[in-house]
Amino acid sequence: MDDQVTPALAQSSAARAFEDLRGEVSLLRRAIEGLTAERRDQPDYGPTLEALAASNDELRAWARKVSERPALQLTPQQIGEQIEAAASRFRRLDRQELCAEHAQLASAIAEVRAISRTALTDNEQVRRVKIVGGTCFLAALILGLLLAQIAAL
C-alpha cells in the first residue's frame, strides 16, 4: 500500500509544485510586461537633457568671457587708485574751469568799475559845470549891478 500512496502523493506534490511554478512564472511575466509598459509610458528626457547640456555649455562660455574681463582681474587697491586718478583729473578740469570763470568775473567786475568811474566822472563834471555856471551867473549879476551903479553916477 505504501507503493500506491507514494506515487499518488509524489504526483500530487509534483503537480502542486508545477502549479506553483506556473503561478510564479505567470507572476514574473506580468511583472516584466508591467515594467515594459512602464518603460514605454515614461517620457523621453533626452531632448531636455540635451537642451540643458547646451545651456550649460553656453553658461560656461559666458563665465569664461566674464572671467577674462579686466575689471574682474583688478584688486580693490587698483580700483581705488583708478577712482582717485579719475577724481583728480576731474578736479583739475574743475579747477581750470573755475580759474577761467574767475578771470571772466574779474574782467566783468573791472568793466563795471570802469563804467561806474565814468558815471562818477560824468556826475562830477555836471556838478562842476553847475558850480562854474552858478559862479559865472553870480559874477555877471554882480558885474551888471556894478556897471549899473557906475552908469547911474
Salt bridges, closest charged atoms under 4 A:
GLU19 OE2 - ARG22 NH1 2.40
GLU33 OE2 - ARG29 NE 3.41
ASP57 OD1 - ARG60 NH1 3.07
GLU84 OE2 - ARG91 NH2 2.99
GLU124 OE2 - ARG127 NH2 2.57
GLU124 OE2 - ARG128 NE 3.32
